[in-house]
Amino acid sequence: MEAGIIRVLLVDDHAIARNGVSLMLGTAADICVGAQATSYDDAIERITSEEFDVALIDIALPGKSGLQLLLTLRLARPRMGLMILSHYSEEIYGLRALSLGASGYLTKDVSADVLVQAVRKVALGGKYVSPAMTDRLAMVVAQGPVGAHESLSERELQVFQRIAAGQSLVQIGAALQLCPNTVTSYRARILKKMKMACNAELTRYALELGML
């Protein structure tokens, strides 16, 4: 951190989202968006040539996901503050991101004040989670994993979300670049792991947790 200025790497494939976050961070005199990246590879290229204090990472990136980028950056830059900033709710990816080394998790409907506060905290080596996430972490410590979806792999979680949203196997395959038979296999594993019998139960579960 040079001269008290926090340099941020913003990783999101949507220009509107990047511009919006940049405007919010621009309200703070001690925070500077040093660079923007649109993909995993783009972000890796940025950190090899520049120094950043904090990276704000979207989960849904083209190619390798934001969680994969999180893992890579945590190993390559262990002292960098790594925060997930996603439209996915904390209930879906919050615990998973923190377990992979995230310094915090925020959703994209966050206010400018909270975003600035979070960036400042993780830049100093701290963690930033919402009160709801704090309660959820306490439950995990006391009782073990909470939520049937916590046992799913990252790819299974992606398929689960799309099934719960009512997409067909063909639509899911096209979106995730998987053949229909592979999607069918994922669906079977998801139902088994979550101890559910049909797509309707997956949808109901997602609705109850605010995932849709």
N, C-alpha and C positions, 0 to 999 in steps of 0.2 A: 504494500500500500504506500504509494508515493505522495508525500505532502498531504496526508490525510484524505486523499481521494480514493474512493472505492471503485476499482475498474471491474465492470460487469461484462461477461460474455452472454449474449442472449441467443438461445438456440430454439428456433421455432420455424416451421416451414410455411407459415402463413404471414404474409407481409402486414396485414391489418393487425394481427395480434402483436407482432414485433413493434409496429409503430405505436400501438396503444400503450404497451409496457414501457417503451422508451419515453413517451410523454409523461407517464406517471413518475418514472424515476427522475425525469428532468426537473421535477419540483424540488428535488433535494440538491443543495449545492455541493454536497460531499460525495455524490454518486455520479459516475460517468459510464455510459454504455460504450465500452471501448471497441466492441465489434459485434457483429451479428452473424449467425450461421443458420443454414437451412436444413442441414442433415448431419448425420454422424460423421461422415468423412470431412465435411466442411468444418465442423467443430474441432476435429482432431488436427486439421491443418492450421487452424487459428491458434491453438494452444502450443503448437510446436514453434511458432514464430513470435508469439506475444505472451505477456504475463497478465493474468487476471486474478482478482481476489475472490470473485463469486461468479458462478455460472448458473443461469436460470434456464432450466431444461424442460421442454415439452415432452410428454411421453410418446405421442403419436407422430413419429418422424418417418419420412420415406426410407425404405431399406431397414437398417438396424434401428431399433427403438431407442427412446430416451433412457430406458432402464439399462440397456446395454452400454450406452454412452456414459451413464452414471458409474457403472462398474469400471469402465476403462479409465475415466478421469480420476476416480478415487485411488486407483493404483498409480497412475502417472503423476497426479498432483494431490498428494495426501493432505496437504494443508489448505487446499482451495475449498471455499464454501460452495457446496453443491445443493441447489434447491430445485425441486420439481415444481413447475408452474403449469398446471394442466386443467382441461375442462372436465376431466374425470374426477368424481368425488373422492374424498379421503377414504370412504368405505371400500372403494374398489382397489386403489393402489397405495394408499397411505402407509400401511404397515409394511408392505412389500418394499416400497422405496426406502423407508428408514432402515430396514434390515439389510439393504444393499449398500448402505453408506450415505444416504442423503442427509444433508444437514437440516432439511425442512421440507414441508409439503404445503403448497397453496393452490387453491383453485383460481381460475381466471376471472371470477367475479369479485376478487379481492379489491378492497379500496386502495387508493394510492398511499394513504397513511400507513396501513398495515404492511403493504409491500415494502415501503421504504424502511419501516421498522425491522422487518424480517431480514432484509438485505444487510442492514447495519449489524444485526446480531450475528448472522452466520459469517460475515466478514471478519469478525473478532474471534471466530472459532466456536461460537455458540450454536445451539439448536433452536429451531423455531417450529412449533406445532400449535395447532389450535387447542382450545380447552377440550373440545370433543375428542380430539386425537390423544390428548393426554390421558383422558379417562379410558380410552380404548387400549392404550399401552399398559395402563395399570391392570386392566382386566387380563391382558395377555400374560403379564408377569404372574398374576395370581392364579389364573385358570388354564393357561395355555392358549393356543390360537382360537380366536373367536370368528365365527362366520364360516359357513361351508365353503365359500369360494377361496378361502385362504390356502387351501391345499392344492389349488390348481397351479399348473405351470403358467408362464407368461403367455404362451401360445394358446393354451386351453382357456385362459381367462379372456383372450381376445375373441375366441370362438363363442364362448359362453355369452359374452355381452351381445354379440350379433344374433345368436339364437333367441335370447331373451327379448331382443328388440323386434323379433318377428321376421328376420331375414331367412330366406330359403338356403338350403345347402349350396345350391348353385351360386347364389349371390355372395355367400360367405367365401366360397372358393375363389370367386373372381376378385373379391376385395383383398383377400390375404394371399393370393397366388398359390392356392392349394387345389388339388383335384377333388371332386365331390366325394370319392371314396375315402380320402384322407380326412375330410371334414366329418364324414360319417363316423370314422374311428374316433376322432376327437370328441364328438358328441357322446358316444358310448362311454368313453372314459370320464367325461364330465359328469354324466348322470350317475355313474358308479361312485365316483369320489364324493359327490354332493348328496348321495343317497336319495336321489329323486327318480321319478319314473317317466316323466314326459316333459316336453318343451313348455307346457303351460305352467308346470311347477317352477321351472327356471324363471319364467317371466314374472310369476307371482313373487318369488324370492327377490328378484331384482327390483321390483316395484316397492316392496316392503323396506328395502335398504336404501331407497332413493337413487338407484343406479340408472334408472330410465327417466 
